[in-house]
Structures are given as structure tokens and as C-alpha cells.
Amino acid sequence: MTFETLTIDGAPAVRLQGPHGDSVTALLRGGQVISWIDASGTERLYCSPLSPLAGPQAVRGGVPVIFPQFSGRGPLMRHGFARTRDWALADTPAGAVHPTLVLRMEHAAAETELWAHDCVCTLTVVLEAAGLRITLAVHNTGSSPLTFHAALHTYLEVGDVTQTTLAGVLPQGEVLSLAEPIDHLFESVPGPFALRSPASALDMAHAGFTDAVVWNPGPQAVIADLPAGGYARFLCVEAASVGVPVQLTPGAHWQGSQYLVTAT
């Protein structure tokens, strides 16, 4: 397995190269994956060309890490602080079978009165044979219980969202059409999910996460860091734990993963 550190548009990053021409690139700011190129040479993630990678605002695209707050459901900044904090490159686990990248972020209770907890977050990114696995782990290193939301806010490249469908989030096997704008939390959906679009055929699964969030702003939304017509290029399908927040006692661990597999 091979990875290199680099700077992209002024932002420190790391790129992991797989054995079949596949690769994944992540920013150290936010621990944010911004590119996944599969073995066919196809970019599977969308990242807005108008979103500066070096900040200070959050990057629109790739896989932002949502922690410890989802959206405005709490006193913190929207979607929490993890996606704008600096993460550090950590050691790859001994015996890793597939190309693996590990990033780590520590948070101290003294950093903010609005979320006064000690914890360590670890993001493990693995290039598996047919896809990409991302795992977010949280360790409560403090002396008091903590409660949080978590999500992997994945922007998937679809080419044309109005011709895209998603199976697995609706009951009785119904297929969700994305012809209209959507911003919906689907609670307690175990998956798997199947995304089919002009640019992408992906099967998705999650573990540890309980919910899924599906989002696309539609053509009427005015978003400063999204180009005109850019809404059509992506669909966000997020592995999430939002409906019932995660609770961790002192010393306890939690982890949730999302697995994206190229489909035929």
C-alpha cells in the first residue's frame, strides 16, 4: 500500500493509492475525503469547484465528517466542529489487508463550553477490492458521559440527479425517485441501498449507524459555493446516527462505517 502527503490548492492532504489504479484523497482539515477514484478510473465523489479546500469554511463535497451535532440540532455550529478541525495522520493498523489510511482528532473539554467533553475521533479509510469503506470511531476519554450525533455526509457523483433512483430507504422495496429536491432523515433503516444514475451504479451498506439522510437542494436553491446547475451533479446519501443520539459512558467506544461498492 502506498500513500503520499501533498498540498492541494493550499490545503494539506494525503492520497492513498490502491493496487488496481484506484485511489482516495483526504484533507487533513476536517479529515475529509474529497476524492475516490475506483479501479476503472471513475471519480465517484462530487466536490464543488467553487468550494475552497483551504477554508476557513467547510468544504462542500466529498465526505464531510458530521460530529458531534447534526445540522442545527444543538448549540454548536451547524453540523458540529469535526469538519473544520485539523486531523492528524495516524499509524496504519498492523496486519491491514487492504490499503488503509487512518486520521485522528482529539477534542478537549476545555475547548468549548458548548460541548465540554474529552474524546478522540478516528477515521479509517480502506480501499477494498470492489469499493471504499470509511469508519468513524469515537472514544470517550473523559470522566463523564457524552451524547452526540454522527454522520458521513457523502456527496456521490450522479451526473443527473433527476434521472437518479435510490432503493433501500423506503419500505416494501419502493424505489425513491430524486426528480424533486429532498432533505430527509430516514430513521432506523438498515440498508443495503442501491444507487442508480447516469454516472454511477453503487451499492451501499452501513454498520453501527442507524439512519440514512438523503439530500439534494434542487435547482431553486442558491448556494454560494455551488456552481449554477451543480445541484444536478450529486446526491448526498449519508450514513448517520441522528434520530437517537449515541450515548457513551466514560471509557466507552463507538464506531459506524459506510461501505460503497461499484455495481455492474
ZISUL-V71554 format. One record per residue. N is the residue number from 1. RES is the residue in three letters. PHI is phi in whole degrees, -180 to 180 (NA if undefined). OMEGA is omega in radians with two decimals (none if undefined). Layout:
n: <N/N>
res: <RES/RES>
phi: <PHI/PHI>
omega: <OMEGA/OMEGA>
This chain:
n: <1/2/3/4/5/6/7/8/9/10/11/12/13/14/15/16/17/18/19/20/21/22/23/24/25/26/27/28/29/30/31/32/33/34/35/36/37/38/39/40/41/42/43/44/45/46/47/48/49/50/51/52/53/54/55/56/57/58/59/60/61/62/63/64/65/66/67/68/69/70/71/72/73/74/75/76/77/78/79/80/81/82/83/84/85/86/87/88/89/90/91/92/93/94/95/96/97/98/99/100/101/102/103/104/105/106/107/108/109/110/111/112/113/114/115/116/117/118/119/120/121/122/123/124/125/126/127/128/129/130/131/132/133/134/135/136/137/138/139/140/141/142/143/144/145/146/147/148/149/150/151/152/153/154/155/156/157/158/159/160/161/162/163/164/165/166/167/168/169/170/171/172/173/174/175/176/177/178/179/180/181/182/183/184/185/186/187/188/189/190/191/192/193/194/195/196/197/198/199/200/201/202/203/204/205/206/207/208/209/210/211/212/213/214/215/216/217/218/219/220/221/222/223/224/225/226/227/228/229/230/231/232/233/234/235/236/237/238/239/240/241/242/243/244/245/246/247/248/249/250/251/252/253/254/255/256/257/258/259/260/261/262/263/264>
res: <MET/THR/PHE/GLU/THR/LEU/THR/ILE/ASP/GLY/ALA/PRO/ALA/VAL/ARG/LEU/GLN/GLY/PRO/HIS/GLY/ASP/SER/VAL/THR/ALA/LEU/LEU/ARG/GLY/GLY/GLN/VAL/ILE/SER/TRP/ILE/ASP/ALA/SER/GLY/THR/GLU/ARG/LEU/TYR/CYS/SER/PRO/LEU/SER/PRO/LEU/ALA/GLY/PRO/GLN/ALA/VAL/ARG/GLY/GLY/VAL/PRO/VAL/ILE/PHE/PRO/GLN/PHE/SER/GLY/ARG/GLY/PRO/LEU/MET/ARG/HIS/GLY/PHE/ALA/ARG/THR/ARG/ASP/TRP/ALA/LEU/ALA/ASP/THR/PRO/ALA/GLY/ALA/VAL/HIS/PRO/THR/LEU/VAL/LEU/ARG/MET/GLU/HIS/ALA/ALA/ALA/GLU/THR/GLU/LEU/TRP/ALA/HIS/ASP/CYS/VAL/CYS/THR/LEU/THR/VAL/VAL/LEU/GLU/ALA/ALA/GLY/LEU/ARG/ILE/THR/LEU/ALA/VAL/HIS/ASN/THR/GLY/SER/SER/PRO/LEU/THR/PHE/HIS/ALA/ALA/LEU/HIS/THR/TYR/LEU/GLU/VAL/GLY/ASP/VAL/THR/GLN/THR/THR/LEU/ALA/GLY/VAL/LEU/PRO/GLN/GLY/GLU/VAL/LEU/SER/LEU/ALA/GLU/PRO/ILE/ASP/HIS/LEU/PHE/GLU/SER/VAL/PRO/GLY/PRO/PHE/ALA/LEU/ARG/SER/PRO/ALA/SER/ALA/LEU/ASP/MET/ALA/HIS/ALA/GLY/PHE/THR/ASP/ALA/VAL/VAL/TRP/ASN/PRO/GLY/PRO/GLN/ALA/VAL/ILE/ALA/ASP/LEU/PRO/ALA/GLY/GLY/TYR/ALA/ARG/PHE/LEU/CYS/VAL/GLU/ALA/ALA/SER/VAL/GLY/VAL/PRO/VAL/GLN/LEU/THR/PRO/GLY/ALA/HIS/TRP/GLN/GLY/SER/GLN/TYR/LEU/VAL/THR/ALA/THR>
phi: <NA/-133/-137/-134/-93/-155/-122/-120/50/84/-107/-62/-149/-138/-121/-106/-103/-91/-80/-118/87/-82/-157/-139/-124/-132/-81/-74/-75/85/56/-98/-66/-117/-153/-135/-102/-82/-65/-85/89/-94/-76/-101/-113/-105/-136/-63/-69/-96/-102/-61/-76/-89/82/-84/-76/-65/-81/-93/138/67/-134/-63/-91/-95/-171/-97/-132/-96/51/-100/-82/158/-86/-81/-59/-52/68/80/-100/-62/-77/-120/-87/-82/-107/-119/-70/-114/-68/-73/-58/-62/82/-61/-81/-110/-55/-134/-124/-125/-121/-138/-134/-106/-125/-105/-56/-73/-71/-154/-69/-74/-150/-88/-137/-95/-159/-127/-108/-127/-114/-113/-115/-126/-89/-90/-56/-117/-173/-126/-118/-122/-124/-104/-120/-127/-119/-80/-96/-95/-106/-130/-64/-133/-129/-154/-99/-150/-160/-109/-84/-78/-92/-98/-73/-122/83/-149/-65/-71/-111/-108/-130/-135/-108/115/-96/-99/-73/55/72/-65/-102/-86/-89/-109/-69/-116/-56/-147/-151/-140/-96/-97/-87/54/-111/-77/76/-74/-121/-129/-102/-131/-152/-59/-107/-154/-129/-129/-105/-132/-143/-134/-141/87/-73/-104/-123/-137/-115/-119/-144/-151/-78/79/-72/-85/-72/-109/-123/-59/-101/-127/-68/-56/80/-65/-56/-71/-80/-137/-138/-90/-124/-107/-75/-148/-128/-128/-55/-119/-58/-77/-120/-125/-78/-54/86/-82/-120/-140/-149/-138/-132/-127/-122/-111/-125/-67/-112/-104>
omega: <-3.07/2.98/-3.13/3.02/-3.07/3.07/-3.13/-3.12/3.10/-3.09/3.06/-3.07/3.06/-3.13/3.12/-3.11/3.10/-3.06/-3.04/-3.10/3.10/3.13/3.05/-3.12/-3.13/3.02/3.01/3.04/-3.14/-3.05/-2.89/3.00/-3.13/3.14/2.92/3.08/-3.07/-3.04/3.10/-3.10/-3.08/3.03/-3.05/-3.13/3.09/3.05/-3.06/3.11/3.14/-3.10/-3.13/-3.11/-3.07/3.04/0.27/-3.11/3.11/3.13/3.12/3.11/-3.12/-3.12/3.04/3.08/3.13/-3.11/-0.05/-3.10/3.07/3.10/-3.14/-3.07/-3.13/-3.03/-3.07/3.01/-3.11/3.12/3.03/-3.00/-3.01/-3.03/3.08/3.11/3.06/3.04/-3.12/3.06/-3.12/-3.11/3.04/-3.13/3.08/3.11/3.11/-3.07/-3.09/3.07/-2.97/3.09/-3.12/3.08/-3.00/3.08/3.06/3.07/3.13/-3.10/-3.07/-3.07/3.10/3.10/-3.09/3.09/-2.98/-3.12/3.00/3.10/3.04/3.07/3.11/3.09/-3.14/-3.07/-3.03/3.01/3.12/-2.99/-3.06/-3.05/-3.05/3.07/3.09/-3.12/3.04/3.11/3.12/3.10/3.07/-3.10/-3.11/-3.09/3.13/3.10/3.05/-3.13/-3.08/2.88/3.06/3.09/2.97/-2.92/-2.90/3.06/-3.12/3.08/-3.10/3.13/3.11/-3.05/-3.12/3.08/-3.06/3.05/3.11/3.10/3.04/-3.13/3.13/-3.13/3.08/3.05/3.11/-3.13/3.14/3.06/-3.10/-3.13/3.14/3.07/-3.13/3.01/-2.96/3.02/3.06/-3.06/3.05/3.06/-3.05/-3.04/0.04/-3.12/3.13/3.12/3.10/-3.07/3.11/-3.07/-2.96/2.93/-3.09/2.92/-3.04/3.07/3.02/3.10/-3.10/3.01/-3.09/-2.96/3.00/3.07/3.11/-3.06/2.88/-2.99/-3.13/-3.00/-3.08/-3.10/3.06/-3.10/-2.96/-3.08/3.07/-3.11/3.08/-3.11/-3.11/3.14/-3.05/-3.04/-2.98/2.91/3.05/3.02/-2.97/2.87/-2.96/2.90/-3.01/-3.07/3.03/-3.10/3.09/3.08/-3.12/3.02/3.13/3.13/-3.05/3.13/2.98/2.99/3.07/-3.10/3.04/-3.09/3.13/-3.08/3.07/-3.09/3.13/none>
